[in-house]
Amino acid sequence: MSELRIQRFAGPDIHPFILDLAKLRITIFHDYPYLYEGDLDYEKKYLNTYVICPDSVLVVVFDDDKVVGASTAIPLKFETTEFKSPLIAAGFDINSIFYLGESVLLKSYRGNKIGERFFAEREAAALEQGCSITAFCAVDRPDDHAKRPQDYHPLDRFWQRLGYVKHPELKAYYSWKEIGDDEETTKSFSFWLKYIK
């Protein structure tokens, strides 16, 4: 592994990395807790939202010229209805919220504090755009889930250490086909929020 380079991109400058990000999402979300079967065409279409939004953010981790990790964020008002609706219903001003999408990093590069850098870069972008809250959501899985690996460690403590508070009363719902299933099923997500100013 050479020295890693981390760089932030925005809006149309994200376009060259869409295929890399789509492949990373499929690779990482294949594992628990998402168990996502993956669909490259869907991924590219979904990620195009970040290309057409001038205020979106993509933080990319390079090993030489290879993309080995990435993290996204976007003003909540540009996100899908599934992620906007719970916060609107709870009375939040969505113009004040910067939504943090996925953070995906190949396993062999973990443990180098890149996760902290992903959050720091996206929170800096949120402040630059005048947002006062950063938010993300994580899929809900029971502790006794049949497919939970024995060595699985939830990221809750990591997120709490960075100042995020879980709001299980704020739920989003999203559907996808899990590995081994014949059809999509709907999963619930809980929001995590941080007031950044």
Secondary structure, DSSP 8 states (H G I E B T S, - for coil): ---EEEEEEEGGGGGGGHHHHHHHHHHHHTSTTT-B---HHHHHHHHHHHHH-TT-EEEEEEETTEEEEEEEEEEGGGS-HHHHHHHHHTT--GGGEEEEEEEEE-GGGTTSSHHHHHHHHHHHHHHHTT--EEEEEEE---TT-TT--TT---SHHHHHHTT-EEEEEEEEEEEE-BTT-SS-EEEEEEEEEEE--
